[in-house]
Amino acid sequence: MDATSVLGSPTHSVSVAGIVIDSRSRVLVIRRRDNQRWEMPGGVLELDESIQDGVRREVAEETGMTVEIERLTGVYKNLSRGIVALVFRCRPGPEHVHPTPEASDIRWMTREEVRTAMDPAYAIRVLDAFEAEPSVRTHDGFHLVPGEPAEVIPRSQQ
């Protein structure tokens, strides 16, 4: 995908995601219907909505759950697609989650399960939500760019 406008200036898309963590330190993840990968709920921020409203909307659309946003945990750039993702730690609401048109399965996973189930570029976002300070990272869509600090073992090497 070419990430330049008609005038030749770079363009980016902004996405948001919610890392929903329960009282047992498990993370709410979805299996996307379009590619069958495990990821955190999230998607493209709409032009007319605030960042926080976008996080709440995406989590609700993909899981059926309302959330309370706690804090920003990371900013991530997908170099291959020109997407900048803003990721927030969230507290779960009272609703029961259920499959949706965007998510064929929804589960609560431990950090170890996340490391095993997710591509490294997405797993690190979940793991970063447990850190005290926000992270800033770049990736190619699946793996962190060489030189980035990582504690995730790529699924292909497991």
URKA-V382553 format. One record per residue. N is the residue number from 0. RES is the residue in one small letter. SS is DSSP state (hx for helix, st for strand, lp for the rest). OMEGA is omega as a letter, one per 30 degrees, with the letter a starting at -180 (none if undefined). Layout:
n->N res->RES ss->SS omega->OMEGA
n->N res->RES ss->SS omega->OMEGA
//
This chain:
n->0 res->m ss->lp omega->l
n->1 res->d ss->lp omega->a
n->2 res->a ss->lp omega->l
n->3 res->t ss->st omega->l
n->4 res->s ss->lp omega->l
n->5 res->v ss->lp omega->a
n->6 res->l ss->lp omega->l
n->7 res->g ss->lp omega->l
n->8 res->s ss->lp omega->l
n->9 res->p ss->st omega->l
n->10 res->t ss->lp omega->l
n->11 res->h ss->lp omega->l
n->12 res->s ss->st omega->l
n->13 res->v ss->st omega->l
n->14 res->s ss->st omega->l
n->15 res->v ss->st omega->l
n->16 res->a ss->st omega->l
n->17 res->g ss->st omega->l
n->18 res->i ss->st omega->a
n->19 res->v ss->st omega->a
n->20 res->i ss->st omega->a
n->21 res->d ss->lp omega->a
n->22 res->s ss->lp omega->l
n->23 res->r ss->lp omega->a
n->24 res->s ss->lp omega->l
n->25 res->r ss->lp omega->a
n->26 res->v ss->st omega->l
n->27 res->l ss->st omega->l
n->28 res->v ss->st omega->l
n->29 res->i ss->st omega->l
n->30 res->r ss->st omega->a
n->31 res->r ss->st omega->l
n->32 res->r ss->lp omega->a
n->33 res->d ss->lp omega->a
n->34 res->n ss->lp omega->l
n->35 res->q ss->lp omega->l
n->36 res->r ss->lp omega->l
n->37 res->w ss->st omega->l
n->38 res->e ss->st omega->l
n->39 res->m ss->lp omega->l
n->40 res->p ss->lp omega->l
n->41 res->g ss->st omega->l
n->42 res->g ss->st omega->a
n->43 res->v ss->st omega->l
n->44 res->l ss->lp omega->l
n->45 res->e ss->lp omega->a
n->46 res->l ss->lp omega->a
n->47 res->d ss->lp omega->a
n->48 res->e ss->lp omega->l
n->49 res->s ss->lp omega->l
n->50 res->i ss->hx omega->a
n->51 res->q ss->hx omega->l
n->52 res->d ss->hx omega->l
n->53 res->g ss->hx omega->l
n->54 res->v ss->hx omega->a
n->55 res->r ss->hx omega->a
n->56 res->r ss->hx omega->a
n->57 res->e ss->hx omega->l
n->58 res->v ss->hx omega->l
n->59 res->a ss->hx omega->a
n->60 res->e ss->hx omega->a
n->61 res->e ss->hx omega->a
n->62 res->t ss->hx omega->a
n->63 res->g ss->lp omega->a
n->64 res->m ss->lp omega->l
n->65 res->t ss->lp omega->a
n->66 res->v ss->st omega->l
n->67 res->e ss->st omega->a
n->68 res->i ss->st omega->l
n->69 res->e ss->st omega->a
n->70 res->r ss->st omega->l
n->71 res->l ss->st omega->l
n->72 res->t ss->st omega->l
n->73 res->g ss->st omega->l
n->74 res->v ss->st omega->a
n->75 res->y ss->st omega->l
n->76 res->k ss->st omega->l
n->77 res->n ss->st omega->a
n->78 res->l ss->lp omega->a
n->79 res->s ss->lp omega->a
n->80 res->r ss->lp omega->l
n->81 res->g ss->lp omega->a
n->82 res->i ss->st omega->l
n->83 res->v ss->st omega->a
n->84 res->a ss->st omega->l
n->85 res->l ss->st omega->a
n->86 res->v ss->st omega->a
n->87 res->f ss->st omega->l
n->88 res->r ss->st omega->a
n->89 res->c ss->st omega->l
n->90 res->r ss->st omega->a
n->91 res->p ss->st omega->l
n->92 res->g ss->lp omega->a
n->93 res->p ss->lp omega->a
n->94 res->e ss->lp omega->l
n->95 res->h ss->lp omega->l
n->96 res->v ss->lp omega->a
n->97 res->h ss->lp omega->l
n->98 res->p ss->lp omega->a
n->99 res->t ss->lp omega->l
n->100 res->p ss->lp omega->a
n->101 res->e ss->lp omega->a
n->102 res->a ss->st omega->a
n->103 res->s ss->st omega->l
n->104 res->d ss->st omega->l
n->105 res->i ss->st omega->a
n->106 res->r ss->st omega->l
n->107 res->w ss->st omega->a
n->108 res->m ss->st omega->l
n->109 res->t ss->lp omega->l
n->110 res->r ss->hx omega->l
n->111 res->e ss->hx omega->l
n->112 res->e ss->hx omega->l
n->113 res->v ss->hx omega->l
n->114 res->r ss->hx omega->a
n->115 res->t ss->hx omega->a
n->116 res->a ss->hx omega->a
n->117 res->m ss->lp omega->l
n->118 res->d ss->lp omega->a
n->119 res->p ss->hx omega->a
n->120 res->a ss->hx omega->l
n->121 res->y ss->hx omega->l
n->122 res->a ss->hx omega->a
n->123 res->i ss->hx omega->l
n->124 res->r ss->hx omega->l
n->125 res->v ss->hx omega->a
n->126 res->l ss->hx omega->l
n->127 res->d ss->hx omega->a
n->128 res->a ss->lp omega->l
n->129 res->f ss->lp omega->l
n->130 res->e ss->lp omega->a
n->131 res->a ss->lp omega->a
n->132 res->e ss->lp omega->l
n->133 res->p ss->lp omega->l
n->134 res->s ss->st omega->l
n->135 res->v ss->st omega->a
n->136 res->r ss->st omega->l
n->137 res->t ss->st omega->l
n->138 res->h ss->st omega->a
n->139 res->d ss->lp omega->a
n->140 res->g ss->lp omega->l
n->141 res->f ss->lp omega->a
n->142 res->h ss->lp omega->l
n->143 res->l ss->st omega->l
n->144 res->v ss->lp omega->l
n->145 res->p ss->lp omega->a
n->146 res->g ss->lp omega->l
n->147 res->e ss->lp omega->l
n->148 res->p ss->lp omega->a
n->149 res->a ss->lp omega->l
n->150 res->e ss->lp omega->a
n->151 res->v ss->lp omega->l
n->152 res->i ss->lp omega->l
n->153 res->p ss->lp omega->a
n->154 res->r ss->hx omega->a
n->155 res->s ss->hx omega->a
n->156 res->q ss->hx omega->a
n->157 res->q ss->lp omega->none
//
